[in-house]
Amino acid sequence: MDLLWWRRAGAEGRFLDWEITRSVESWDKAPAPAQAGRKLIRAVTGSDVPLERAPALTNVMHWAYGTAWSAAYAVLAGRRRRPLWAGPAFGALVWGSDYVSLPLAGVYQPIWRYDVGTLWQDLSAHLVFGSGADGALRLLGR
């Protein structure tokens, strides 16, 4: 999924330089994973996260979120035979849940505020994510 976003961004430089967040100017400009992590930490501890921790929080939340969804999919799918559309359907489920939970958390706008092109780019990337997770599970199941 991130390789697709990287290619769409112009694929300049090394992938890891693009993938790993190294600086954040302000919490208002922080990526969605950092903002969600900040809200979660504040809700649990009552303390705010210093801005200098935003890059690390972005990376941890981004990878933990995708890994948690993939682990849940692996548990639910198990070793059963599933149709080839199961992976893209899983990706669409994750995409849809993002447009419910993140607006409720104040991290995204409601889905109707985004244009069709933006929604399609995000959905198509999540279809790649779901397909990749499903493909990895199929390979590991052999």
C-alpha positions as CSV (number, residue, x, y, z in Angstrom):
1,M,0.0,0.0,0.0
2,D,2.7,2.4,0.9
3,L,4.7,1.6,-2.2
4,L,1.6,2.6,-4.2
5,W,1.4,5.9,-2.3
6,W,5.1,6.5,-2.8
7,R,4.8,5.9,-6.6
8,R,1.8,8.3,-6.7
9,A,3.8,10.9,-4.9
10,G,6.3,10.9,-7.7
11,A,8.8,8.2,-6.4
12,E,11.6,10.7,-6.0
13,G,14.4,9.6,-3.6
14,R,14.5,6.4,-1.6
15,F,11.3,4.7,-0.4
16,L,12.5,4.6,3.2
17,D,13.2,8.3,3.2
18,W,9.6,8.9,2.1
19,E,8.1,6.1,4.3
20,I,9.6,7.1,7.7
21,T,8.4,10.3,9.1
22,R,11.3,12.3,10.5
23,S,9.8,15.7,11.3
24,V,6.5,17.3,12.0
25,E,6.0,21.1,12.0
26,S,2.9,21.2,14.2
27,W,0.2,19.0,15.5
28,D,-2.2,20.6,13.0
29,K,0.0,19.4,10.1
30,A,0.8,16.0,11.7
31,P,-0.2,12.9,9.7
32,A,-3.4,11.2,10.7
33,P,-1.6,8.3,12.6
34,A,0.1,10.8,14.9
35,Q,-3.0,12.7,15.5
36,A,-4.9,9.5,16.3
37,G,-2.1,8.3,18.6
38,R,-2.0,11.6,20.4
39,K,-5.7,11.5,21.1
40,L,-5.5,7.9,22.3
41,I,-2.5,8.7,24.6
42,R,-4.2,11.8,26.0
43,A,-7.5,9.9,26.6
44,V,-5.6,7.1,28.5
45,T,-3.0,9.1,30.4
46,G,-4.5,12.6,30.5
47,S,-1.1,13.9,29.3
48,D,-0.3,15.5,26.0
49,V,2.5,14.2,23.7
50,P,5.3,16.6,23.0
51,L,5.5,17.7,19.4
52,E,9.1,16.3,19.1
53,R,7.5,12.8,19.6
54,A,5.1,13.2,16.7
55,P,7.4,11.6,14.0
56,A,7.9,8.5,16.1
57,L,4.3,8.3,17.0
58,T,3.4,8.6,13.3
59,N,5.5,5.6,12.4
60,V,4.5,3.4,15.3
61,M,0.8,4.1,14.9
62,H,0.9,3.6,11.1
63,W,2.6,0.3,11.3
64,A,0.8,-1.0,14.4
65,Y,-2.6,-0.1,12.8
66,G,-1.9,-2.1,9.6
67,T,-0.3,-5.0,11.5
68,A,-3.3,-5.2,13.9
69,W,-5.8,-5.3,11.1
70,S,-3.7,-7.9,9.3
71,A,-3.5,-10.0,12.4
72,A,-7.2,-9.8,12.9
73,Y,-7.8,-10.9,9.3
74,A,-5.4,-13.8,9.8
75,V,-7.3,-15.0,12.9
76,L,-10.7,-14.7,11.3
77,A,-9.6,-16.1,7.9
78,G,-7.6,-18.9,9.5
79,R,-6.6,-21.7,7.2
80,R,-10.0,-21.8,5.4
81,R,-10.3,-21.6,1.7
82,R,-11.5,-18.1,0.7
83,P,-12.3,-16.6,-2.6
84,L,-9.8,-14.4,-4.3
85,W,-12.0,-11.3,-3.7
86,A,-11.6,-11.8,0.1
87,G,-8.3,-9.7,0.2
88,P,-9.7,-6.7,-1.6
89,A,-12.9,-6.9,0.4
90,F,-10.8,-6.9,3.6
91,G,-9.0,-3.8,2.3
92,A,-12.4,-2.1,1.6
93,L,-13.5,-2.9,5.1
94,V,-10.5,-1.3,6.6
95,W,-11.0,1.8,4.3
96,G,-14.6,2.1,5.3
97,S,-13.8,1.7,9.0
98,D,-11.3,4.6,8.7
99,Y,-14.0,6.9,7.3
100,V,-16.2,6.1,10.3
101,S,-13.7,6.0,13.2
102,L,-11.3,8.8,12.2
103,P,-14.0,11.5,11.7
104,L,-15.5,10.5,15.0
105,A,-12.0,11.0,16.5
106,G,-11.7,14.4,14.8
107,V,-8.8,13.3,12.7
108,Y,-10.6,13.1,9.3
109,Q,-13.5,15.0,7.8
110,P,-16.7,13.2,7.3
111,I,-16.6,11.1,4.1
112,W,-18.9,13.4,2.2
113,R,-16.4,16.2,2.5
114,Y,-13.9,14.4,0.2
115,D,-14.0,14.5,-3.5
116,V,-14.4,11.3,-5.5
117,G,-10.8,11.3,-6.7
118,T,-9.4,11.5,-3.2
119,L,-11.7,8.7,-2.0
120,W,-10.8,6.5,-5.0
121,Q,-7.1,7.0,-4.4
122,D,-7.5,6.0,-0.8
123,L,-9.8,3.1,-1.5
124,S,-7.6,1.7,-4.3
125,A,-4.6,1.8,-1.9
126,H,-6.6,-0.1,0.7
127,L,-7.6,-2.7,-1.9
128,V,-3.8,-3.2,-2.5
129,F,-3.3,-3.4,1.3
130,G,-6.0,-6.1,1.6
131,S,-4.8,-8.0,-1.4
132,G,-1.2,-7.9,0.0
133,A,-2.3,-9.1,3.5
134,D,-4.4,-11.9,2.0
135,G,-1.6,-12.9,-0.4
136,A,0.9,-13.0,2.5
137,L,-1.5,-15.1,4.5
138,R,-2.0,-17.5,1.6
139,L,1.8,-17.9,1.2
140,L,2.3,-18.4,5.0
141,G,-0.5,-21.0,5.0
142,R,1.3,-23.3,2.5
